[in-house]
Amino acid sequence: MKKIKVPNASAFKLGEGFWQRFVKLVQEDVIPYQWEILNDLVPGAEPSHAIKNFKMAAGEMDGEFYGMVFQDSDVAKWLEAVAYSLEAKKDEKLETLADEVIDLIARAQQDDGYLNTYFTVKEPDKRWTNLRDCHELYCAGHMMEAAVAYYEATGKKKLLDVMNRMAKHIDSVIGPEKGKLHGIPGHQEIELALVKMYEATGDSLMLKMAEYFINERGKKPNFFHIEQEKRGGSYHFPLHAFGEAYAQNHLPVREQLALEGHSVRALYMATGMADLARVSGDKTLLDACKVMFDNLIAHRMYITGGVGSTHIGEAFTFDDDLPNDTMYNETCASIALCFFTRAMLQIDLDSRYADAMERALFNTCIAGMSLDGHNFFYVNPLEVWPESSHKDPGKKHVLPVRPAWFGCACCPPNLARLLMSLSKYAYGYDRQAVYVHQYIAGEVTLGERVVHLKTAYPYEGNMLFTLSPGKYAIYLRIPDYVKNSFVLSLNNAPVSYHMEKGYAIIEREWQPSDKLNLTFDIKARRVYPNPRLRENVGRVALMRGPIVYCLEEKDNGHQLNTIALDYRAEINEIWKKDKLSGIYELHAQGSQLIPQESDSQYLDSPPKRVEKSLIFIPYYTWANRGENEMVVWVMDK
Amino acid sequence: MKKIKVPNASAFKLGEGFWQRFVKLVQEDVIPYQWEILNDLVPGAEPSHAIKNFKMAAGEMDGEFYGMVFQDSDVAKWLEAVAYSLEAKKDEKLETLADEVIDLIARAQQDDGYLNTYFTVKEPDKRWTNLRDCHELYCAGHMMEAAVAYYEATGKKKLLDVMNRMAKHIDSVIGPEKGKLHGIPGHQEIELALVKMYEATGDSLMLKMAEYFINERGKKPNFFHIEQEKRGGSYHFPLHAFGEAYAQNHLPVREQLALEGHSVRALYMATGMADLARVSGDKTLLDACKVMFDNLIAHRMYITGGVGSTHIGEAFTFDDDLPNDTMYNETCASIALCFFTRAMLQIDLDSRYADAMERALFNTCIAGMSLDGHNFFYVNPLEVWPESSHKDPGKKHVLPVRPAWFGCACCPPNLARLLMSLSKYAYGYDRQAVYVHQYIAGEVTLGERVVHLKTAYPYEGNMLFTLSPGKYAIYLRIPDYVKNSFVLSLNNAPVSYHMEKGYAIIEREWQPSDKLNLTFDIKARRVYPNPRLRENVGRVALMRGPIVYCLEEKDNGHQLNTIALDYRAEINEIWKKDKLSGIYELHAQGSQLIPQESDSQYLDSPPKRVEKSLIFIPYYTWANRGENEMVVWVMDK
């Protein structure tokens, strides 16, 4: 098992390129806006009450708890995003704000170390009585992640100490020892957070707890049944249609052969398993993760890197079931897929993880946010008919435009923390080598080495690397779509390299003047669904580099379902600087069925087609021009 | 407005042909089986308790009410089917049984005329407090229909008297007068039943009540809100996603431009409106029905005559939204479509009503029952993937095989009463003419005239009529699919006729020796979806006569989604006497995508196709050979 390290956000200076806009939006808009949301300062937005909940828990304000049982996690995710943002760019005002929030959190912690505003304010006698539904461990996990990130960003230990005390409190209540609850979280998150705590503090208790939560899951007798019986059968959320699989408690984790149930839970679990494998060396966990990943890629992932085929339970369904218009494809689930693949790349270097990560990152993740950073999708469909969203109750979750904010505000802050820590996903390093998984312009310090990358990827396919001197290898991921269509040169001359699991490896004594060039063929291409992908037989999609394209009504008129792409058509790439924050449009010839003004739905002869010029735009830019139809998979004719 | 009469079941002697099997099944299997169900005599079946509920209401048994709030209607529908069955075939034992049930019902009636076992047994003080949810008027309506049918079948008035008293009781509680509830039923049914009561008894109170319920619907202030407020907000069923449109209470009936909400409610309402138009002469009701029918045919009806595009609320959604795999298409809704079109044919002779009726009758209605009469579908999909039904909670209502019986047993007895009274749908008559809407072999007495029809339709396209002597016209519906491909001859010589709204009309002085021959071209044909029918663009279906065909996995292997019908292929009709109770199979050349054992869902090149011989079977025979895939709309390639 490999043990590849990832660089912190502080080790990375983002350069000019594709990602600058997104990161700037998060720093300048999303983080400040979210702060206002957390403090209920945005007129018309659903109240968050998250900061007020902490004030009440600290005994500094009267009133009632308000919000979801996991409302605390919004504050945690904001703090984590702030920490990464401070690493990237000093901001005293923001740091002071964060320090004040951390002081408040510390005051909200109870004498015994317990920290959770829902139970402290609303049901103090019900602590730890409903691990399945009530997210105490989940909220603790997010706050641990924030604590580690803030410590790494600022060197300030206050929140880390708070969460250390909370961890010890949890250990006093839950664990394998007699007299403790033999329990697990209903929503995974604390597992991966405890690994971070372990790495930040070196405290082996954190590792022991992470192992316990991972290993305990799926065991018989079922803890969730036991605790529900103890509660007299009451619940906060009813047990889901998927039963125990909803929270991946149907089997011990090493026996789960596919990601099942609630997608975010499943992928947070898998991330925790992979991270734990790395620090504990437990190869059985790595093997289990590989099985789940292989199944995911082959059978359960959308072309956009979306996951979760049904909104009922925001969940996986079964192999090859990938409907375009009823799925969930939560933004958070694709973010979680980035977490999972990041964790796998640290222990099992294989470009397939980075390919899946790239798919999620460039498509579903950034489609989650509007181009102005003010609106967010939770659900990321591959096909939208606005009338269905309004009039078919089975599709009412498929919003045709991004709303401003949600009562359950998981996706926006999750996206913020992802975008503020891209270096963790793009790079890795160890003693022998530096690893490049994603091509993000900028300069990164990887231990004692520095990698500088100049690129407009994925707008263009050229990468120019300069490296700090020394003898070491650089691993460059060759994306699956590139295959052999790449060119590597050093100082304008061919350079020898060898391939290993999708990475081109060049090892040498690097000179300060070395210029390493990598060029991909990223020209637009057709992608066909595997025939087993029931919903899309007879259709085709366009991609350019890692970017999935779609048709929108705004460019192509309505009834996109009647449009076909001519199978012989050339695809032209047109740069549009001022459209949708700068995109390559794809133009191609196609055809469209002529509308029939018949009083019948059923015709005696096939409706005729007329030629039509089609305009495709990147999927991540859809729904930025008001409500309209959209399709990714187009008829292939 | 026309006033065409329909013949009772007693006026009809079914002859040898397509329908004999179905009617025999109902008489010999369904009615006796249903009796056992009503009496909880079937081991393993969900308890009905319906007869026991009446015994308790009569004070002859102790215990608790059990079942749905509308459980009484199962007994009513059974009695109505029995009545039609007795008309067709004397059966003393069955009649004695029915008499005893009617005696029991009479004893369950309260002193003030009230009849409803749920409220009598369970909540006697809550009568008439929840018209929206509690089906008191709905159950009364069904029992009125049974009463009229039983009176017409046997001349026995006992149940008619019971329901007369119940009607008067209702009138004492609900109506326009001060002090009465200004209420309407949450589930329409009593409207059409009251028209039947009026026609059977001549009592104008019945007519007045029917008019009141029709005219009151959709008025402001909203009665359902008023009564809910009076109840302190409690409900039996929560208000539905569709809001007031769920029970068609969103607008006055004459302003409703489409059938909306719960499909059965909507179509029972429309039937009541058309029947009321006929007896009252109110042309505004006829006009409203025409608008709703035109919209239905053009935008909201499946090729199978199924209606109800979503299982959420068993409801209509919006124009041209006809998904193949998530719809409801309840058997009862297609039965209700037969009711509605029957009512329209009595007042507005136009073959389009009979065409829609035929579509529903030969496809969704009879698909509702297994070929052995023991199992029933409520939901009639056009595409089934068994794994979806098992593992996608959004499709769990789409059963891949017919189950034995349901706790909510509406469809089987509804189908029984339809099949036992086919003459009402096939024929009409008035002073000038006899009308033939459906071609069902047998002899029917239409007032003073007798029509005899020998035919194997829809197996074959030949009809041989003999008519009782006299001068009158015969109207013969030419189905929409036949167009001009029919031949009419009298005594083997051409005969002159003229066409009127889809009917061929021959008027003459009929001789006893006259043989009138009508031949349709019913050879298999392709049907194409209107391009606006989003779900089926690029697909084609096969029909032969009125019968819709489908592919089943049993005949064609799995992954039916990968199959295409060759657009050039000839379609061969093969008679299979011993298959699925006797069918014409359709054979044609097509192709199938070659499975790709790739570890990716997304391919660089289009998957290849191989030739394949396809076997289509009638849709109504699907799922009679165990669980398997099925599709109606096949790729057109």
Chai-1 contact restraints between the chains, C-beta under 6 A:
chainA,res_idxA,chainB,res_idxB,connection_type,confidence,min_distance_angstrom,max_distance_angstrom,comment,restraint_id
A,A241,B,P393,contact,1.0,0.0,6.0,A-B,restraint_1
A,A298,B,D599,contact,1.0,0.0,6.0,A-B,restraint_2
A,I303,B,Y602,contact,1.0,0.0,6.0,A-B,restraint_3
A,T310,B,D392,contact,1.0,0.0,6.0,A-B,restraint_4
A,T310,B,G394,contact,1.0,0.0,6.0,A-B,restraint_5
A,I312,B,P393,contact,1.0,0.0,6.0,A-B,restraint_6
A,I312,B,G394,contact,1.0,0.0,6.0,A-B,restraint_7
A,T317,B,K391,contact,1.0,0.0,6.0,A-B,restraint_8
A,T317,B,D392,contact,1.0,0.0,6.0,A-B,restraint_9
A,F318,B,E387,contact,1.0,0.0,6.0,A-B,restraint_10
A,F318,B,K391,contact,1.0,0.0,6.0,A-B,restraint_11
A,T326,B,G394,contact,1.0,0.0,6.0,A-B,restraint_12
A,E387,B,F318,contact,1.0,0.0,6.0,A-B,restraint_13
A,K391,B,T317,contact,1.0,0.0,6.0,A-B,restraint_14
A,K391,B,F318,contact,1.0,0.0,6.0,A-B,restraint_15
A,D392,B,T310,contact,1.0,0.0,6.0,A-B,restraint_16
A,D392,B,T317,contact,1.0,0.0,6.0,A-B,restraint_17
A,P393,B,A241,contact,1.0,0.0,6.0,A-B,restraint_18
A,P393,B,I312,contact,1.0,0.0,6.0,A-B,restraint_19
A,G394,B,T310,contact,1.0,0.0,6.0,A-B,restraint_20
A,G394,B,I312,contact,1.0,0.0,6.0,A-B,restraint_21
A,G394,B,T326,contact,1.0,0.0,6.0,A-B,restraint_22
A,V527,B,Y602,contact,1.0,0.0,6.0,A-B,restraint_23
A,Y528,B,L603,contact,1.0,0.0,6.0,A-B,restraint_24
A,Y528,B,P606,contact,1.0,0.0,6.0,A-B,restraint_25
A,N530,B,Q596,contact,1.0,0.0,6.0,A-B,restraint_26
A,N530,B,S598,contact,1.0,0.0,6.0,A-B,restraint_27
A,N530,B,Q601,contact,1.0,0.0,6.0,A-B,restraint_28
A,N530,B,L603,contact,1.0,0.0,6.0,A-B,restraint_29
A,P531,B,T562,contact,1.0,0.0,6.0,A-B,restraint_30
A,P531,B,L593,contact,1.0,0.0,6.0,A-B,restraint_31
A,P531,B,P595,contact,1.0,0.0,6.0,A-B,restraint_32
A,P531,B,P607,contact,1.0,0.0,6.0,A-B,restraint_33
A,L533,B,Q601,contact,1.0,0.0,6.0,A-B,restraint_34
A,R534,B,N561,contact,1.0,0.0,6.0,A-B,restraint_35
A,V537,B,N561,contact,1.0,0.0,6.0,A-B,restraint_36
A,V537,B,T562,contact,1.0,0.0,6.0,A-B,restraint_37
A,G538,B,G538,contact,1.0,0.0,6.0,A-B,restraint_38
A,G538,B,M635,contact,1.0,0.0,6.0,A-B,restraint_39
A,N561,B,R534,contact,1.0,0.0,6.0,A-B,restraint_40
A,N561,B,V537,contact,1.0,0.0,6.0,A-B,restraint_41
A,T562,B,P531,contact,1.0,0.0,6.0,A-B,restraint_42
A,T562,B,V537,contact,1.0,0.0,6.0,A-B,restraint_43
A,L593,B,P531,contact,1.0,0.0,6.0,A-B,restraint_44
A,P595,B,P531,contact,1.0,0.0,6.0,A-B,restraint_45
A,Q596,B,N530,contact,1.0,0.0,6.0,A-B,restraint_46
A,S598,B,N530,contact,1.0,0.0,6.0,A-B,restraint_47
A,D599,B,A298,contact,1.0,0.0,6.0,A-B,restraint_48
A,Q601,B,N530,contact,1.0,0.0,6.0,A-B,restraint_49
A,Q601,B,L533,contact,1.0,0.0,6.0,A-B,restraint_50
A,Y602,B,I303,contact,1.0,0.0,6.0,A-B,restraint_51
A,Y602,B,V527,contact,1.0,0.0,6.0,A-B,restraint_52
A,L603,B,Y528,contact,1.0,0.0,6.0,A-B,restraint_53
A,L603,B,N530,contact,1.0,0.0,6.0,A-B,restraint_54
A,P606,B,Y528,contact,1.0,0.0,6.0,A-B,restraint_55
A,P607,B,P531,contact,1.0,0.0,6.0,A-B,restraint_56
A,M635,B,G538,contact,1.0,0.0,6.0,A-B,restraint_57
